[in-house]
């Protein structure tokens, strides 16, 4: 998930600087919590939950499609 940047910050992983209006890439929970607490990122738990649900649904759909393709190939 990407997080809206509301105050300038730096990604400790690569030193890249982000400015208000940028989208901060997904990072570990500790870094996200630190940047939210510092007022650098906006965190929306509802949006996070919706994104996690969408990702799970997408993965389930891909798995079902792969299984259907495998079953079809096996039937030939």
PDB file of N, CA, C and O in Angstrom:
ATOM      1  N   UNK A   1       0.834  -1.169   0.000  1.00  0.00           N
ATOM      2  CA  UNK A   1       0.000   0.000   0.000  1.00  0.00           C
ATOM      3  C   UNK A   1       0.882   1.236   0.000  1.00  0.00           C
ATOM      4  O   UNK A   1       1.956   1.246   0.601  1.00  0.00           O
ATOM      5  N   UNK A   2       0.422   2.271  -0.675  1.00  0.00           N
ATOM      6  CA  UNK A   2       1.148   3.536  -0.669  1.00  0.00           C
ATOM      7  C   UNK A   2       0.444   4.494   0.281  1.00  0.00           C
ATOM      8  O   UNK A   2      -0.772   4.432   0.464  1.00  0.00           O
ATOM      9  N   UNK A   3       1.229   5.377   0.879  1.00  0.00           N
ATOM     10  CA  UNK A   3       0.706   6.310   1.872  1.00  0.00           C
ATOM     11  C   UNK A   3       0.900   7.740   1.378  1.00  0.00           C
ATOM     12  O   UNK A   3       1.978   8.076   0.888  1.00  0.00           O
ATOM     13  N   UNK A   4      -0.119   8.588   1.495  1.00  0.00           N
ATOM     14  CA  UNK A   4       0.025   9.983   1.087  1.00  0.00           C
ATOM     15  C   UNK A   4       1.011  10.721   2.014  1.00  0.00           C
ATOM     16  O   UNK A   4       0.901  10.649   3.238  1.00  0.00           O
ATOM     17  N   UNK A   5       1.960  11.420   1.414  1.00  0.00           N
ATOM     18  CA  UNK A   5       2.935  12.192   2.176  1.00  0.00           C
ATOM     19  C   UNK A   5       2.323  13.568   2.463  1.00  0.00           C
ATOM     20  O   UNK A   5       1.860  14.256   1.553  1.00  0.00           O
ATOM     21  N   UNK A   6       2.330  13.956   3.745  1.00  0.00           N
ATOM     22  CA  UNK A   6       1.778  15.265   4.118  1.00  0.00           C
ATOM     23  C   UNK A   6       2.847  16.210   4.652  1.00  0.00           C
ATOM     24  O   UNK A   6       2.583  17.397   4.846  1.00  0.00           O
ATOM     25  N   UNK A   7       4.045  15.696   4.888  1.00  0.00           N
ATOM     26  CA  UNK A   7       5.184  16.526   5.290  1.00  0.00           C
ATOM     27  C   UNK A   7       6.450  15.847   4.773  1.00  0.00           C
ATOM     28  O   UNK A   7       6.514  14.620   4.701  1.00  0.00           O
ATOM     29  N   UNK A   8       7.428  16.625   4.424  1.00  0.00           N
ATOM     30  CA  UNK A   8       8.672  16.084   3.857  1.00  0.00           C
ATOM     31  C   UNK A   8       9.266  15.021   4.771  1.00  0.00           C
ATOM     32  O   UNK A   8       9.299  15.170   5.993  1.00  0.00           O
ATOM     33  N   UNK A   9       9.741  13.930   4.140  1.00  0.00           N
ATOM     34  CA  UNK A   9      10.368  12.850   4.903  1.00  0.00           C
ATOM     35  C   UNK A   9      11.346  12.100   4.005  1.00  0.00           C
ATOM     36  O   UNK A   9      11.376  12.302   2.792  1.00  0.00           O
ATOM     37  N   UNK A  10      12.139  11.237   4.620  1.00  0.00           N
ATOM     38  CA  UNK A  10      13.146  10.461   3.900  1.00  0.00           C
ATOM     39  C   UNK A  10      12.925   8.987   4.204  1.00  0.00           C
ATOM     40  O   UNK A  10      12.692   8.602   5.350  1.00  0.00           O
ATOM     41  N   UNK A  11      13.000   8.171   3.162  1.00  0.00           N
ATOM     42  CA  UNK A  11      12.897   6.723   3.323  1.00  0.00           C
ATOM     43  C   UNK A  11      14.252   6.218   3.805  1.00  0.00           C
ATOM     44  O   UNK A  11      15.254   6.367   3.105  1.00  0.00           O
ATOM     45  N   UNK A  12      14.288   5.624   4.993  1.00  0.00           N
ATOM     46  CA  UNK A  12      15.557   5.161   5.557  1.00  0.00           C
ATOM     47  C   UNK A  12      16.149   4.004   4.767  1.00  0.00           C
ATOM     48  O   UNK A  12      17.343   3.724   4.874  1.00  0.00           O
ATOM     49  N   UNK A  13      15.319   3.330   3.973  1.00  0.00           N
ATOM     50  CA  UNK A  13      15.814   2.179   3.215  1.00  0.00           C
ATOM     51  C   UNK A  13      16.752   2.596   2.093  1.00  0.00           C
ATOM     52  O   UNK A  13      17.757   1.934   1.833  1.00  0.00           O
ATOM     53  N   UNK A  14      16.412   3.716   1.419  1.00  0.00           N
ATOM     54  CA  UNK A  14      17.222   4.111   0.258  1.00  0.00           C
ATOM     55  C   UNK A  14      17.616   5.588   0.246  1.00  0.00           C
ATOM     56  O   UNK A  14      18.296   6.037  -0.677  1.00  0.00           O
ATOM     57  N   UNK A  15      17.199   6.342   1.258  1.00  0.00           N
ATOM     58  CA  UNK A  15      17.570   7.749   1.347  1.00  0.00           C
ATOM     59  C   UNK A  15      16.772   8.665   0.433  1.00  0.00           C
ATOM     60  O   UNK A  15      17.065   9.857   0.343  1.00  0.00           O
ATOM     61  N   UNK A  16      15.771   8.124  -0.246  1.00  0.00           N
ATOM     62  CA  UNK A  16      14.966   8.950  -1.147  1.00  0.00           C
ATOM     63  C   UNK A  16      14.096   9.903  -0.339  1.00  0.00           C
ATOM     64  O   UNK A  16      13.484   9.522   0.659  1.00  0.00           O
ATOM     65  N   UNK A  17      14.057  11.150  -0.792  1.00  0.00           N
ATOM     66  CA  UNK A  17      13.287  12.188  -0.112  1.00  0.00           C
ATOM     67  C   UNK A  17      11.904  12.275  -0.753  1.00  0.00           C
ATOM     68  O   UNK A  17      11.774  12.252  -1.977  1.00  0.00           O
ATOM     69  N   UNK A  18      10.873  12.375   0.086  1.00  0.00           N
ATOM     70  CA  UNK A  18       9.487  12.509  -0.365  1.00  0.00           C
ATOM     71  C   UNK A  18       8.925  13.836   0.124  1.00  0.00           C
ATOM     72  O   UNK A  18       9.250  14.311   1.212  1.00  0.00           O
ATOM     73  N   UNK A  19       8.081  14.412  -0.702  1.00  0.00           N
ATOM     74  CA  UNK A  19       7.502  15.722  -0.418  1.00  0.00           C
ATOM     75  C   UNK A  19       5.980  15.616  -0.368  1.00  0.00           C
ATOM     76  O   UNK A  19       5.406  14.668  -0.904  1.00  0.00           O
ATOM     77  N   UNK A  20       5.315  16.598   0.284  1.00  0.00           N
ATOM     78  CA  UNK A  20       3.855  16.574   0.339  1.00  0.00           C
ATOM     79  C   UNK A  20       3.255  16.396  -1.058  1.00  0.00           C
ATOM     80  O   UNK A  20       3.658  17.044  -2.023  1.00  0.00           O
ATOM     81  N   UNK A  21       2.286  15.500  -1.125  1.00  0.00           N
ATOM     82  CA  UNK A  21       1.657  15.185  -2.391  1.00  0.00           C
ATOM     83  C   UNK A  21       2.203  13.913  -3.023  1.00  0.00           C
ATOM     84  O   UNK A  21       1.545  13.309  -3.870  1.00  0.00           O
ATOM     85  N   UNK A  22       3.411  13.498  -2.614  1.00  0.00           N
ATOM     86  CA  UNK A  22       3.983  12.243  -3.118  1.00  0.00           C
ATOM     87  C   UNK A  22       3.264  11.064  -2.460  1.00  0.00           C
ATOM     88  O   UNK A  22       2.527  11.226  -1.488  1.00  0.00           O
ATOM     89  N   UNK A  23       3.497   9.894  -3.009  1.00  0.00           N
ATOM     90  CA  UNK A  23       2.993   8.651  -2.423  1.00  0.00           C
ATOM     91  C   UNK A  23       4.192   7.875  -1.882  1.00  0.00           C
ATOM     92  O   UNK A  23       5.094   7.511  -2.637  1.00  0.00           O
ATOM     93  N   UNK A  24       4.197   7.625  -0.581  1.00  0.00           N
ATOM     94  CA  UNK A  24       5.282   6.877   0.049  1.00  0.00           C
ATOM     95  C   UNK A  24       5.029   5.394  -0.183  1.00  0.00           C
ATOM     96  O   UNK A  24       3.931   4.914   0.097  1.00  0.00           O
ATOM     97  N   UNK A  25       6.018   4.652  -0.689  1.00  0.00           N
ATOM     98  CA  UNK A  25       5.810   3.230  -0.982  1.00  0.00           C
ATOM     99  C   UNK A  25       5.657   2.404   0.290  1.00  0.00           C
ATOM    100  O   UNK A  25       6.030   2.826   1.384  1.00  0.00           O
ATOM    101  N   UNK A  26       5.103   1.231   0.109  1.00  0.00           N
ATOM    102  CA  UNK A  26       4.907   0.326   1.235  1.00  0.00           C
ATOM    103  C   UNK A  26       6.251   0.064   1.914  1.00  0.00           C
ATOM    104  O   UNK A  26       7.271  -0.118   1.251  1.00  0.00           O
ATOM    105  N   UNK A  27       6.232   0.050   3.221  1.00  0.00           N
ATOM    106  CA  UNK A  27       7.445  -0.185   4.008  1.00  0.00           C
ATOM    107  C   UNK A  27       7.066  -1.071   5.195  1.00  0.00           C
ATOM    108  O   UNK A  27       5.912  -1.476   5.333  1.00  0.00           O
ATOM    109  N   UNK A  28       8.034  -1.364   6.035  1.00  0.00           N
ATOM    110  CA  UNK A  28       7.712  -2.179   7.206  1.00  0.00           C
ATOM    111  C   UNK A  28       6.853  -1.375   8.187  1.00  0.00           C
ATOM    112  O   UNK A  28       6.856  -0.144   8.165  1.00  0.00           O
ATOM    113  N   UNK A  29       6.134  -2.076   9.030  1.00  0.00           N
ATOM    114  CA  UNK A  29       5.193  -1.427   9.951  1.00  0.00           C
ATOM    115  C   UNK A  29       5.875  -0.410  10.851  1.00  0.00           C
ATOM    116  O   UNK A  29       5.317   0.651  11.130  1.00  0.00           O
ATOM    117  N   UNK A  30       7.083  -0.732  11.306  1.00  0.00           N
ATOM    118  CA  UNK A  30       7.802   0.175  12.217  1.00  0.00           C
ATOM    119  C   UNK A  30       8.061   1.529  11.552  1.00  0.00           C
ATOM    120  O   UNK A  30       7.847   2.576  12.164  1.00  0.00           O
ATOM    121  N   UNK A  31       8.521   1.504  10.305  1.00  0.00           N
ATOM    122  CA  UNK A  31       8.815   2.750   9.606  1.00  0.00           C
ATOM    123  C   UNK A  31       7.528   3.542   9.352  1.00  0.00           C
ATOM    124  O   UNK A  31       7.507   4.760   9.530  1.00  0.00           O
ATOM    125  N   UNK A  32       6.469   2.868   8.943  1.00  0.00           N
ATOM    126  CA  UNK A  32       5.204   3.554   8.686  1.00  0.00           C
ATOM    127  C   UNK A  32       4.683   4.189   9.969  1.00  0.00           C
ATOM    128  O   UNK A  32       4.273   5.350   9.962  1.00  0.00           O
ATOM    129  N   UNK A  33       4.694   3.446  11.061  1.00  0.00           N
ATOM    130  CA  UNK A  33       4.219   3.997  12.342  1.00  0.00           C
ATOM    131  C   UNK A  33       5.039   5.208  12.761  1.00  0.00           C
ATOM    132  O   UNK A  33       4.489   6.191  13.256  1.00  0.00           O
ATOM    133  N   UNK A  34       6.350   5.141  12.565  1.00  0.00           N
ATOM    134  CA  UNK A  34       7.226   6.255  12.941  1.00  0.00           C
ATOM    135  C   UNK A  34       6.901   7.491  12.115  1.00  0.00           C
ATOM    136  O   UNK A  34       6.837   8.597  12.652  1.00  0.00           O
ATOM    137  N   UNK A  35       6.694   7.314  10.812  1.00  0.00           N
ATOM    138  CA  UNK A  35       6.417   8.456   9.939  1.00  0.00           C
ATOM    139  C   UNK A  35       5.016   9.020  10.150  1.00  0.00           C
ATOM    140  O   UNK A  35       4.804  10.224  10.005  1.00  0.00           O
ATOM    141  N   UNK A  36       4.063   8.164  10.490  1.00  0.00           N
ATOM    142  CA  UNK A  36       2.713   8.650  10.806  1.00  0.00           C
ATOM    143  C   UNK A  36       2.766   9.454  12.096  1.00  0.00           C
ATOM    144  O   UNK A  36       2.193  10.540  12.175  1.00  0.00           O
ATOM    145  N   UNK A  37       3.451   8.926  13.110  1.00  0.00           N
ATOM    146  CA  UNK A  37       3.571   9.607  14.401  1.00  0.00           C
ATOM    147  C   UNK A  37       4.278  10.959  14.253  1.00  0.00           C
ATOM    148  O   UNK A  37       3.952  11.920  14.949  1.00  0.00           O
ATOM    149  N   UNK A  38       5.252  11.018  13.333  1.00  0.00           N
ATOM    150  CA  UNK A  38       5.990  12.267  13.099  1.00  0.00           C
ATOM    151  C   UNK A  38       5.178  13.262  12.272  1.00  0.00           C
ATOM    152  O   UNK A  38       5.583  14.412  12.101  1.00  0.00           O
ATOM    153  N   UNK A  39       4.025  12.814  11.758  1.00  0.00           N
ATOM    154  CA  UNK A  39       3.185  13.710  10.972  1.00  0.00           C
ATOM    155  C   UNK A  39       3.592  13.809   9.511  1.00  0.00           C
ATOM    156  O   UNK A  39       3.213  14.755   8.820  1.00  0.00           O
ATOM    157  N   UNK A  40       4.361  12.836   9.041  1.00  0.00           N
ATOM    158  CA  UNK A  40       4.834  12.854   7.653  1.00  0.00           C
ATOM    159  C   UNK A  40       3.884  12.141   6.699  1.00  0.00           C
ATOM    160  O   UNK A  40       3.769  12.519   5.533  1.00  0.00           O
ATOM    161  N   UNK A  41       3.201  11.106   7.194  1.00  0.00           N
ATOM    162  CA  UNK A  41       2.312  10.322   6.346  1.00  0.00           C
ATOM    163  C   UNK A  41       0.902  10.320   6.921  1.00  0.00           C
ATOM    164  O   UNK A  41       0.695  10.430   8.129  1.00  0.00           O
ATOM    165  N   UNK A  42      -0.057  10.192   6.013  1.00  0.00           N
ATOM    166  CA  UNK A  42      -1.441  10.031   6.441  1.00  0.00           C
ATOM    167  C   UNK A  42      -1.750   8.542   6.356  1.00  0.00           C
ATOM    168  O   UNK A  42      -1.506   7.898   5.336  1.00  0.00           O
ATOM    169  N   UNK A  43      -2.287   8.014   7.435  1.00  0.00           N
ATOM    170  CA  UNK A  43      -2.639   6.598   7.497  1.00  0.00           C
ATOM    171  C   UNK A  43      -4.137   6.479   7.680  1.00  0.00           C
ATOM    172  O   UNK A  43      -4.708   7.049   8.609  1.00  0.00           O
ATOM    173  N   UNK A  44      -4.768   5.737   6.790  1.00  0.00           N
ATOM    174  CA  UNK A  44      -6.211   5.521   6.851  1.00  0.00           C
ATOM    175  C   UNK A  44      -6.444   4.025   7.048  1.00  0.00           C
ATOM    176  O   UNK A  44      -6.329   3.252   6.097  1.00  0.00           O
ATOM    177  N   UNK A  45      -6.771   3.610   8.274  1.00  0.00           N
ATOM    178  CA  UNK A  45      -6.933   2.175   8.534  1.00  0.00           C
ATOM    179  C   UNK A  45      -8.010   1.530   7.654  1.00  0.00           C
ATOM    180  O   UNK A  45      -7.872   0.372   7.258  1.00  0.00           O
ATOM    181  N   UNK A  46      -9.072   2.267   7.350  1.00  0.00           N
ATOM    182  CA  UNK A  46     -10.126   1.713   6.502  1.00  0.00           C
ATOM    183  C   UNK A  46      -9.602   1.457   5.091  1.00  0.00           C
ATOM    184  O   UNK A  46      -9.908   0.429   4.488  1.00  0.00           O
ATOM    185  N   UNK A  47      -8.822   2.386   4.573  1.00  0.00           N
ATOM    186  CA  UNK A  47      -8.237   2.207   3.241  1.00  0.00           C
ATOM    187  C   UNK A  47      -7.255   1.041   3.251  1.00  0.00           C
ATOM    188  O   UNK A  47      -7.185   0.275   2.290  1.00  0.00           O
ATOM    189  N   UNK A  48      -6.509   0.910   4.323  1.00  0.00           N
ATOM    190  CA  UNK A  48      -5.559  -0.203   4.453  1.00  0.00           C
ATOM    191  C   UNK A  48      -6.310  -1.530   4.449  1.00  0.00           C
ATOM    192  O   UNK A  48      -5.898  -2.473   3.773  1.00  0.00           O
ATOM    193  N   UNK A  49      -7.410  -1.610   5.201  1.00  0.00           N
ATOM    194  CA  UNK A  49      -8.199  -2.838   5.250  1.00  0.00           C
ATOM    195  C   UNK A  49      -8.807  -3.151   3.882  1.00  0.00           C
ATOM    196  O   UNK A  49      -8.831  -4.307   3.460  1.00  0.00           O
ATOM    197  N   UNK A  50      -9.292  -2.128   3.197  1.00  0.00           N
ATOM    198  CA  UNK A  50      -9.878  -2.330   1.867  1.00  0.00           C
ATOM    199  C   UNK A  50      -8.819  -2.814   0.876  1.00  0.00           C
ATOM    200  O   UNK A  50      -9.088  -3.686   0.050  1.00  0.00           O
ATOM    201  N   UNK A  51      -7.623  -2.248   0.961  1.00  0.00           N
ATOM    202  CA  UNK A  51      -6.535  -2.664   0.069  1.00  0.00           C
ATOM    203  C   UNK A  51      -6.128  -4.113   0.348  1.00  0.00           C
ATOM    204  O   UNK A  51      -5.870  -4.876  -0.583  1.00  0.00           O
ATOM    205  N   UNK A  52      -6.070  -4.489   1.622  1.00  0.00           N
ATOM    206  CA  UNK A  52      -5.717  -5.863   1.984  1.00  0.00           C
ATOM    207  C   UNK A  52      -6.784  -6.840   1.485  1.00  0.00           C
ATOM    208  O   UNK A  52      -6.466  -7.922   0.991  1.00  0.00           O
ATOM    209  N   UNK A  53      -8.053  -6.447   1.619  1.00  0.00           N
ATOM    210  CA  UNK A  53      -9.143  -7.297   1.143  1.00  0.00           C
ATOM    211  C   UNK A  53      -9.081  -7.459  -0.375  1.00  0.00           C
ATOM    212  O   UNK A  53      -9.238  -8.565  -0.892  1.00  0.00           O
ATOM    213  N   UNK A  54      -8.854  -6.359  -1.083  1.00  0.00           N
ATOM    214  CA  UNK A  54      -8.767  -6.404  -2.546  1.00  0.00           C
ATOM    215  C   UNK A  54      -7.603  -7.289  -2.986  1.00  0.00           C
ATOM    216  O   UNK A  54      -7.729  -8.057  -3.940  1.00  0.00           O
ATOM    217  N   UNK A  55      -6.478  -7.181  -2.297  1.00  0.00           N
ATOM    218  CA  UNK A  55      -5.312  -7.996  -2.638  1.00  0.00           C
ATOM    219  C   UNK A  55      -5.615  -9.480  -2.419  1.00  0.00           C
ATOM    220  O   UNK A  55      -5.258 -10.318  -3.248  1.00  0.00           O
ATOM    221  N   UNK A  56      -6.272  -9.802  -1.307  1.00  0.00           N
ATOM    222  CA  UNK A  56      -6.616 -11.191  -1.016  1.00  0.00           C
ATOM    223  C   UNK A  56      -7.585 -11.736  -2.067  1.00  0.00           C
ATOM    224  O   UNK A  56      -7.453 -12.878  -2.507  1.00  0.00           O
ATOM    225  N   UNK A  57      -8.556 -10.916  -2.466  1.00  0.00           N
ATOM    226  CA  UNK A  57      -9.510 -11.349  -3.486  1.00  0.00           C
ATOM    227  C   UNK A  57      -8.810 -11.571  -4.826  1.00  0.00           C
ATOM    228  O   UNK A  57      -9.110 -12.527  -5.541  1.00  0.00           O
ATOM    229  N   UNK A  58      -7.878 -10.680  -5.160  1.00  0.00           N
ATOM    230  CA  UNK A  58      -7.133 -10.815  -6.412  1.00  0.00           C
ATOM    231  C   UNK A  58      -6.290 -12.092  -6.413  1.00  0.00           C
ATOM    232  O   UNK A  58      -6.224 -12.800  -7.418  1.00  0.00           O
ATOM    233  N   UNK A  59      -5.650 -12.377  -5.281  1.00  0.00           N
ATOM    234  CA  UNK A  59      -4.843 -13.590  -5.175  1.00  0.00           C
ATOM    235  C   UNK A  59      -5.709 -14.845  -5.262  1.00  0.00           C
ATOM    236  O   UNK A  59      -5.313 -15.829  -5.888  1.00  0.00           O
ATOM    237  N   UNK A  60      -6.886 -14.817  -4.639  1.00  0.00           N
ATOM    238  CA  UNK A  60      -7.798 -15.962  -4.694  1.00  0.00           C
ATOM    239  C   UNK A  60      -8.289 -16.180  -6.122  1.00  0.00           C
ATOM    240  O   UNK A  60      -8.391 -17.317  -6.583  1.00  0.00           O
ATOM    241  N   UNK A  61      -8.591 -15.094  -6.815  1.00  0.00           N
ATOM    242  CA  UNK A  61      -9.047 -15.207  -8.206  1.00  0.00           C
ATOM    243  C   UNK A  61      -7.944 -15.795  -9.082  1.00  0.00           C
ATOM    244  O   UNK A  61      -8.207 -16.675  -9.901  1.00  0.00           O
ATOM    245  N   UNK A  62      -6.714 -15.317  -8.914  1.00  0.00           N
ATOM    246  CA  UNK A  62      -5.587 -15.820  -9.703  1.00  0.00           C
ATOM    247  C   UNK A  62      -5.360 -17.302  -9.423  1.00  0.00           C
ATOM    248  O   UNK A  62      -5.078 -18.072 -10.341  1.00  0.00           O
ATOM    249  N   UNK A  63      -5.483 -17.703  -8.162  1.00  0.00           N
ATOM    250  CA  UNK A  63      -5.302 -19.110  -7.798  1.00  0.00           C
ATOM    251  C   UNK A  63      -6.387 -19.965  -8.446  1.00  0.00           C
ATOM    252  O   UNK A  63      -6.101 -21.038  -8.978  1.00  0.00           O
ATOM    253  N   UNK A  64      -7.631 -19.491  -8.403  1.00  0.00           N
ATOM    254  CA  UNK A  64      -8.738 -20.237  -8.996  1.00  0.00           C
ATOM    255  C   UNK A  64      -8.550 -20.373 -10.504  1.00  0.00           C
ATOM    256  O   UNK A  64      -8.806 -21.435 -11.073  1.00  0.00           O
ATOM    257  N   UNK A  65      -8.103 -19.305 -11.146  1.00  0.00           N
ATOM    258  CA  UNK A  65      -7.861 -19.353 -12.590  1.00  0.00           C
ATOM    259  C   UNK A  65      -6.734 -20.332 -12.926  1.00  0.00           C
ATOM    260  O   UNK A  65      -6.831 -21.080 -13.898  1.00  0.00           O
ATOM    261  N   UNK A  66      -5.680 -20.328 -12.134  1.00  0.00           N
ATOM    262  CA  UNK A  66      -4.562 -21.244 -12.364  1.00  0.00           C
ATOM    263  C   UNK A  66      -5.007 -22.692 -12.173  1.00  0.00           C
ATOM    264  O   UNK A  66      -4.621 -23.573 -12.941  1.00  0.00           O
ATOM    265  N   UNK A  67      -5.822 -22.933 -11.142  1.00  0.00           N
ATOM    266  CA  UNK A  67      -6.314 -24.287 -10.905  1.00  0.00           C
ATOM    267  C   UNK A  67      -7.229 -24.737 -12.040  1.00  0.00           C
ATOM    268  O   UNK A  67      -7.165 -25.892 -12.459  1.00  0.00           O
ATOM    269  N   UNK A  68      -8.080 -23.841 -12.542  1.00  0.00           N
ATOM    270  CA  UNK A  68      -8.981 -24.175 -13.648  1.00  0.00           C
ATOM    271  C   UNK A  68      -8.171 -24.479 -14.912  1.00  0.00           C
ATOM    272  O   UNK A  68      -8.493 -25.415 -15.644  1.00  0.00           O
ATOM    273  N   UNK A  69      -7.138 -23.704 -15.165  1.00  0.00           N
ATOM    274  CA  UNK A  69      -6.288 -23.928 -16.332  1.00  0.00           C
ATOM    275  C   UNK A  69      -5.559 -25.259 -16.214  1.00  0.00           C
ATOM    276  O   UNK A  69      -5.407 -25.977 -17.203  1.00  0.00           O
ATOM    277  N   UNK A  70      -5.106 -25.590 -15.006  1.00  0.00           N
ATOM    278  CA  UNK A  70      -4.410 -26.859 -14.790  1.00  0.00           C
ATOM    279  C   UNK A  70      -5.364 -28.040 -14.984  1.00  0.00           C
ATOM    280  O   UNK A  70      -5.002 -29.056 -15.577  1.00  0.00           O
ATOM    281  N   UNK A  71      -6.591 -27.886 -14.473  1.00  0.00           N
ATOM    282  CA  UNK A  71      -7.586 -28.953 -14.637  1.00  0.00           C
ATOM    283  C   UNK A  71      -7.939 -29.136 -16.104  1.00  0.00           C
ATOM    284  O   UNK A  71      -8.111 -30.264 -16.567  1.00  0.00           O
ATOM    285  N   UNK A  72      -8.047 -28.036 -16.834  1.00  0.00           N
ATOM    286  CA  UNK A  72      -8.374 -28.093 -18.262  1.00  0.00           C
ATOM    287  C   UNK A  72      -7.238 -28.785 -19.032  1.00  0.00           C
ATOM    288  O   UNK A  72      -7.481 -29.609 -19.913  1.00  0.00           O
ATOM    289  N   UNK A  73      -6.011 -28.437 -18.685  1.00  0.00           N
ATOM    290  CA  UNK A  73      -4.858 -29.032 -19.355  1.00  0.00           C
ATOM    291  C   UNK A  73      -4.761 -30.529 -19.040  1.00  0.00           C
ATOM    292  O   UNK A  73      -4.371 -31.325 -19.894  1.00  0.00           O
ATOM    293  N   UNK A  74      -5.110 -30.894 -17.837  1.00  0.00           N
ATOM    294  CA  UNK A  74      -5.046 -32.296 -17.420  1.00  0.00           C
ATOM    295  C   UNK A  74      -6.127 -33.116 -18.139  1.00  0.00           C
ATOM    296  O   UNK A  74      -5.931 -34.295 -18.433  1.00  0.00           O
ATOM    297  N   UNK A  75      -7.263 -32.478 -18.414  1.00  0.00           N
ATOM    298  CA  UNK A  75      -8.394 -33.161 -19.051  1.00  0.00           C
ATOM    299  C   UNK A  75      -8.108 -33.481 -20.516  1.00  0.00           C
ATOM    300  O   UNK A  75      -8.748 -34.364 -21.087  1.00  0.00           O
ATOM    301  N   UNK A  76      -7.171 -32.790 -21.125  1.00  0.00           N
ATOM    302  CA  UNK A  76      -6.864 -33.002 -22.548  1.00  0.00           C
ATOM    303  C   UNK A  76      -6.123 -34.279 -22.780  1.00  0.00           C
ATOM    304  O   UNK A  76      -5.792 -34.603 -23.920  1.00  0.00           O
TER     305      UNK A  76
END
